[in-house]
Amino acid sequence: MRRRFLLSALIVLFAAVCVNAQDFGTAYKLYKDRNYFALRDAIPKIRFEEKWQKSFLQALSDNVFSGFKNSNALINKLLKENPGDIADSLAAELYKAKAVNCVNLYEYKDALECEKLLLGKYRNYLDEDEKDDSGDDLNLWEAVTDALPQTTVRNGEIKIQMERDIANLWNIPVSINGTDYKFIFDTGANFSVIVESEAKKLGLKLVDTKLKVGTVTGKKVDSKVAVCPVMKIKDVTVNNAVFLVLPDEALTFGFYKIYGILGNPVIRSFEEITVNKDNLLTIPAAPKKSETQNLAFHGFTPVVQMFLGADTLRFTFDSGAMATILYKPYFELYRKDIEGKLELKDIQLGGAGGIEKIKGYYIPEVKLSVNGKTGTIKKVSLLSEFSKNKDKYFHGNLGQDFFGNFNEMTFNFVDMFVEFR
């Protein structure tokens, strides 16, 4: 599941890799470099030396493309039938994927056991960030280990009118225990969030943990955990949603205060969403089918396959970010067109946790395409250094300035595709 972020989450990565993988090692590097779309396309073309290798890669691919049950079935079979063939470093990757699968299946006790193994037997195969993340994950799943699974109930097509707040972020109407709120609708939030004062007013049972939540600047804030028994989002009922409970000051920015954030696990449970220029959210009665699969997940962060000319790029998607931002992998890819031609400046990153300054450039115009549709973004921030979040592999994070090129956008979390129209 790796690092959680609140608003404008920026978990982004990139590496130069061979997309025509013909062997297990090259294909595994695609996965490690978070080049998920190339991995998916490579698996059918690989000549495997060992039978278990295909199942191993397929389990990891299923994990990022939301095939959680199949991924876990493959992982369990691999670990049971091939204990002598799979090195501990590879087993660690399987347990990381299994933990994410279990969380998405609301099997928190099994996720907790995976994190215990990762911090115990497989600790040497985690980097320092992963050790920190696994420690926080362990505390989170320990807090909700006995929680009932999240369920979402709706009938027919549902339309929900969202609004823009003073920060121009989407707000969605939410009702808990008869109290109405407007929560930020944020695909970049790995979990739903509520401030502590409101959680107490609502009578939610707070669980104290040693959990710290990562922010866009790399800082961490202390968090409690609560499970909301029933939440209404117009005609949608969500039962047993897990909430991170943050101190009020963590989500207060002068006169602007956020009371809650509707995050990824709840949004994904809608299966498909369409948002138009009038901020109308539509949840269809049944998700559509598509042969296009240009959406993946890095843990709980959505990743969109984008194109710039003939180049294939990978962007995270964050509806809580107003502006698209480009990261160092983009800079490395197009360095010759940027360095010495544009002025190096300080770029400010802000969000829950404070402000961080990173060296970078302002690109006058960028044209990006997805599902055959091209959008133009003006004066785009480009980081020429890694941020504290170590955004190593993705090329950037899509913000609402890109969405403004289109009349509506659809995100399908079943067949895993994105459409802009």
C-alpha positions in Angstrom: 0.0 0.0 0.0 3.0 2.2 0.7 2.8 5.9 1.6 -0.5 7.6 2.2 -1.1 11.2 1.3 -4.0 13.6 1.9 -4.6 16.4 -0.5 -2.7 16.6 -3.7 -1.0 13.3 -3.0 2.1 13.1 -5.2 3.5 9.6 -5.3 5.1 9.7 -8.8 7.8 7.6 -10.4 9.7 6.8 -13.7 12.6 4.8 -15.0 14.0 4.2 -18.5 13.1 0.5 -19.3 12.8 -1.8 -22.2 9.1 -2.3 -23.0 9.8 -5.3 -25.1 10.6 -7.6 -22.2 11.5 -11.1 -23.3 12.6 -12.6 -20.0 11.5 -12.7 -16.4 14.2 -10.4 -15.1 13.4 -7.6 -17.5 9.7 -7.9 -16.9 10.2 -7.9 -13.2 12.2 -4.6 -13.6 9.1 -3.2 -15.3 7.1 -3.8 -12.2 9.8 -2.4 -9.9 9.9 0.7 -12.0 6.1 1.0 -11.8 5.8 0.6 -15.5 2.6 -1.3 -15.1 1.2 -0.9 -18.5 4.4 -2.2 -20.2 4.4 -5.2 -17.7 0.8 -6.1 -18.6 1.7 -6.1 -22.3 4.9 -8.0 -21.9 3.7 -11.0 -19.9 2.1 -12.8 -22.9 5.3 -12.4 -24.9 7.8 -13.7 -22.3 9.5 -17.1 -22.6 9.5 -18.3 -19.0 12.3 -20.6 -17.8 10.2 -21.6 -14.8 6.5 -22.2 -14.6 6.1 -20.2 -11.4 7.5 -17.0 -13.0 4.4 -16.3 -15.1 2.1 -16.7 -12.1 4.4 -14.4 -10.1 4.2 -11.6 -12.7 0.5 -12.2 -13.3 -0.2 -11.9 -9.5 1.6 -8.5 -9.4 -0.1 -7.3 -12.6 -3.5 -8.4 -11.3 -2.8 -6.4 -8.1 -2.3 -3.1 -9.8 -5.2 -3.6 -12.2 -7.7 -4.4 -9.4 -7.8 -8.1 -9.8 -7.4 -8.5 -6.1 -9.0 -11.9 -5.6 -7.2 -13.5 -8.5 -3.9 -11.9 -7.4 -4.3 -13.4 -3.9 -5.2 -16.8 -5.3 -2.0 -16.8 -7.3 0.1 -15.5 -4.5 -1.2 -18.1 -2.0 -0.6 -20.9 -4.5 2.9 -19.6 -5.3 3.9 -19.4 -1.7 2.5 -22.8 -0.9 3.7 -24.8 -3.9 7.0 -23.1 -4.7 8.7 -22.2 -1.4 12.1 -23.3 -2.5 12.0 -21.5 -5.9 11.0 -18.0 -4.8 13.8 -16.0 -3.2 12.9 -14.0 -0.1 13.3 -10.8 -2.0 10.6 -11.9 -4.4 8.4 -13.3 -1.6 8.6 -9.8 0.0 7.1 -8.3 -3.2 4.3 -10.9 -3.1 3.4 -10.0 0.5 3.4 -6.3 -0.3 0.9 -7.0 -3.1 -1.1 -9.3 -0.9 -1.4 -6.6 1.8 -2.9 -4.2 -0.7 -5.2 -6.9 -2.1 -6.5 -7.7 1.4 -7.2 -4.0 2.2 -9.1 -3.6 -1.0 -11.1 -6.8 -0.1 -11.6 -5.3 3.4 -9.7 -8.3 4.9 -7.9 -6.2 7.5 -6.7 -9.0 9.7 -5.0 -10.7 6.7 -3.4 -7.4 5.7 -2.1 -7.1 9.3 -0.5 -10.5 9.1 1.2 -9.5 5.8 2.7 -6.3 7.4 3.9 -8.4 10.4 5.8 -10.7 8.0 7.2 -7.7 6.0 8.5 -6.1 9.2 9.8 -9.4 10.5 11.0 -12.1 8.2 11.4 -9.8 5.1 12.5 -6.6 6.8 15.9 -6.7 5.1 14.1 -6.4 1.7 12.4 -3.2 2.5 14.0 0.2 2.0 13.8 2.8 4.7 10.6 4.4 3.4 8.9 1.0 3.1 9.9 0.2 6.7 8.3 3.4 7.9 5.2 2.8 5.7 4.8 -0.8 6.8 5.1 0.3 10.5 2.3 2.8 9.9 0.2 0.3 7.9 0.6 -2.3 10.7 -0.7 0.2 13.3 -3.6 1.1 11.0 -4.7 -2.5 10.3 -4.2 -3.4 13.9 -6.7 -0.6 14.8 -9.4 -2.0 12.5 -8.5 -5.7 12.5 -12.0 -6.6 13.8 -13.9 -4.0 11.7 -16.7 -5.3 9.5 -16.0 -5.1 5.7 -17.0 -1.9 3.9 -20.1 -2.3 1.8 -21.7 0.2 -0.6 -25.4 0.1 -1.4 -27.1 1.9 -4.3 -29.9 1.4 -6.7 -29.9 2.5 -10.3 -28.1 5.5 -11.8 -27.3 8.2 -9.2 -26.5 11.8 -9.9 -24.9 14.0 -7.2 -24.4 17.7 -7.6 -21.0 18.6 -6.3 -19.8 22.2 -5.6 -16.5 24.1 -5.8 -15.3 25.6 -2.5 -13.2 28.7 -2.1 -10.1 26.6 -2.9 -11.9 25.5 -6.1 -11.9 21.9 -4.9 -14.8 19.5 -5.4 -17.1 19.2 -2.4 -19.6 16.4 -2.2 -22.6 16.2 0.2 -22.2 13.7 3.0 -24.4 12.8 5.9 -23.3 11.0 9.0 -25.6 10.4 12.0 -28.0 13.0 10.6 -25.4 15.7 10.3 -24.7 17.1 6.9 -21.3 17.9 5.6 -19.5 18.9 2.5 -16.4 16.7 2.2 -13.6 17.2 -0.3 -13.9 14.7 -3.2 -10.3 13.6 -3.6 -9.1 10.6 -5.6 -5.6 11.4 -4.4 -6.5 10.7 -0.7 -5.6 7.1 0.0 -8.2 7.0 2.7 -11.1 9.0 3.8 -10.4 11.6 6.5 -12.3 13.5 9.2 -11.1 16.1 11.7 -11.1 15.0 15.3 -13.5 17.6 16.6 -16.2 16.4 14.2 -15.5 12.7 14.8 -16.1 13.3 18.5 -19.3 15.2 17.9 -20.6 12.4 15.7 -19.8 9.8 18.4 -17.4 7.9 16.3 -15.2 5.5 18.3 -11.7 6.7 18.0 -8.8 4.3 18.2 -5.5 5.7 19.3 -2.6 4.4 17.4 1.1 5.2 16.7 0.0 5.9 13.1 1.5 8.9 11.3 0.1 10.1 8.0 2.4 11.3 5.2 1.8 14.6 3.5 2.7 16.2 0.2 5.8 17.8 1.8 7.1 14.6 3.3 6.1 15.6 6.8 3.9 13.3 8.9 1.1 14.1 11.3 -0.3 12.0 14.1 -3.6 10.3 13.3 -6.3 8.3 15.1 -8.6 5.9 13.3 -12.3 5.4 13.3 -14.8 3.2 11.4 -18.0 5.0 10.4 -20.9 2.6 10.7 -23.2 4.4 8.2 -22.5 7.3 5.8 -25.0 8.6 3.3 -23.8 10.3 0.0 -27.2 11.2 -1.4 -28.7 7.9 -2.5 -25.5 5.9 -1.8 -25.0 4.2 1.5 -21.5 3.3 2.6 -21.2 1.1 5.6 -18.1 0.6 7.8 -15.8 3.1 6.0 -12.4 3.5 7.6 -11.5 7.1 8.4 -8.2 8.6 9.4 -8.9 11.1 12.2 -6.6 14.1 12.0 -6.1 17.0 14.4 -8.2 20.0 13.3 -5.1 22.1 12.8 -3.7 19.7 10.3 -6.5 20.6 7.9 -6.9 24.3 8.8 -5.3 26.8 6.5 -6.0 30.2 7.9 -9.7 30.9 7.4 -10.1 27.8 5.2 -10.9 24.6 7.0 -11.5 21.1 5.7 -13.9 19.0 7.8 -13.5 15.8 5.9 -12.2 14.1 2.8 -13.9 11.4 0.8 -11.0 9.2 -0.3 -10.1 6.4 -2.6 -11.7 3.3 -0.9 -15.1 4.9 -0.9 -14.7 6.4 -4.4 -13.6 3.1 -5.9 -16.6 1.4 -4.4 -18.8 3.4 -6.8 -17.2 1.2 -9.6 -17.5 4.0 -12.1 -17.8 7.8 -11.9 -18.4 10.5 -14.5 -17.9 14.2 -13.6 -18.9 16.9 -16.1 -18.0 20.6 -16.3 -21.0 21.5 -14.2 -19.6 19.4 -11.4 -22.3 16.8 -11.7 -21.2 13.4 -10.5 -22.9 10.4 -12.2 -22.6 6.9 -10.9 -24.2 4.5 -13.5 -26.4 1.6 -12.5 -23.7 -0.7 -13.9 -20.1 0.1 -15.0 -19.4 0.1 -18.7 -17.1 -2.3 -20.6 -14.1 -1.2 -22.5 -11.2 -2.8 -24.4 -9.0 0.1 -23.2 -7.1 -0.5 -19.9 -5.3 2.8 -19.2 -5.8 3.0 -15.5 -3.8 1.2 -12.8 -3.2 1.7 -9.1 0.1 2.1 -7.2 -1.1 1.0 -3.8 -4.1 3.3 -3.4 -3.0 5.9 -5.9 -4.5 5.9 -9.4 -2.1 5.9 -12.3 -3.1 7.0 -15.8 -1.4 6.0 -19.1 -0.7 9.3 -21.0 1.0 10.2 -24.2 3.1 13.1 -25.3 3.6 12.7 -29.0 5.0 9.2 -29.5 6.1 8.9 -25.9 4.2 6.9 -23.3 4.1 8.5 -19.9 2.6 7.6 -16.5 0.8 10.1 -14.4 -0.8 9.8 -11.0 -4.3 11.3 -10.8 -5.4 13.6 -8.0 -8.8 15.4 -8.1 -7.6 17.4 -5.1 -4.9 19.1 -7.1 -5.8 22.2 -9.0 -2.7 22.2 -11.1 -0.9 19.5 -13.0 2.7 19.1 -11.9 5.6 17.4 -13.7 8.4 15.5 -11.9 12.0 14.9 -12.3 11.6 11.8 -14.6 9.8 14.1 -17.1 12.7 16.5 -16.7 15.2 13.7 -17.4 13.3 12.6 -20.5 13.1 16.1 -22.0 16.2 17.7 -20.4 17.7 18.8 -23.7 14.5 20.8 -24.5 14.5 22.5 -21.0 17.9 22.9 -19.5 19.5 26.2 -20.5 16.4 27.3 -22.4 14.2 28.0 -19.4 14.9 29.8 -16.2 15.5 27.7 -13.1 13.2 28.7 -10.3 11.9 27.7 -6.9 8.7 25.7 -7.2 6.4 25.6 -4.1 4.6 22.4 -3.1 1.9 22.9 -0.5 -0.7 20.8 1.3 -1.4 19.2 4.7 1.9 19.5 6.5 3.2 22.8 5.1 5.2 24.2 2.2 8.2 22.8 0.5 10.4 24.5 -2.1 11.9 22.5 -4.9 14.1 23.7 -7.8 12.4 23.5 -11.2 11.0 25.2 -14.2 7.7 26.6 -15.6 6.9 25.0 -18.9 4.9 27.4 -21.1 2.7 24.7 -22.6 2.3 21.0 -22.5 0.0 18.9 -24.7 -1.0 15.5 -23.2 -3.2 12.8 -24.6 -5.3 10.1 -23.1 -7.7 7.7 -24.8 -7.1 9.6 -28.1 -8.1 13.0 -26.6 -5.5 15.8 -26.2 -5.6 18.5 -23.6 -3.4 21.6 -23.3 -2.0 22.9 -20.0 -0.4 26.3 -19.7 2.5 27.3 -17.4 3.1 23.8 -15.9 5.4 23.4 -12.9 8.3 21.0 -13.5 10.5 19.7 -10.6 14.1 19.2 -11.6 14.8 17.5 -8.2 13.1 14.8 -6.3 10.8 16.0 -3.6 10.9 14.7 -0.1 8.4 12.1 -1.2 11.0 10.6 -3.5 8.8 10.8 -6.6 11.1 8.6 -8.7 9.1 6.8 -11.3 6.0 8.7 -12.5 6.2 11.6 -14.9 3.7 13.8 -13.1 0.4 14.3 -11.3 -2.7 15.3 -13.3 -4.6 18.2 -11.8 -7.9 19.8 -12.6 -6.3 22.2 -15.1 -6.0 19.2 -17.5 -9.6 18.2 -16.9 -10.8 21.7 -17.9 -10.0 20.8 -21.5 -13.0 18.5 -21.6 -16.7 18.4 -21.0 -16.6 15.3 -18.9 -14.4 12.6 -17.7 -15.1 9.0 -16.7 -13.1 6.7 -14.4 -14.0 3.0 -14.4 -12.5 1.0 -11.5 -13.7 -2.4 -12.7 -12.4 -2.6 -16.3 -9.8 0.0 -15.3 -10.1 2.7 -17.9 -10.2 6.5 -18.1 -12.1 8.5 -20.8 -12.2 12.2 -21.4 -14.8 13.7 -23.7 
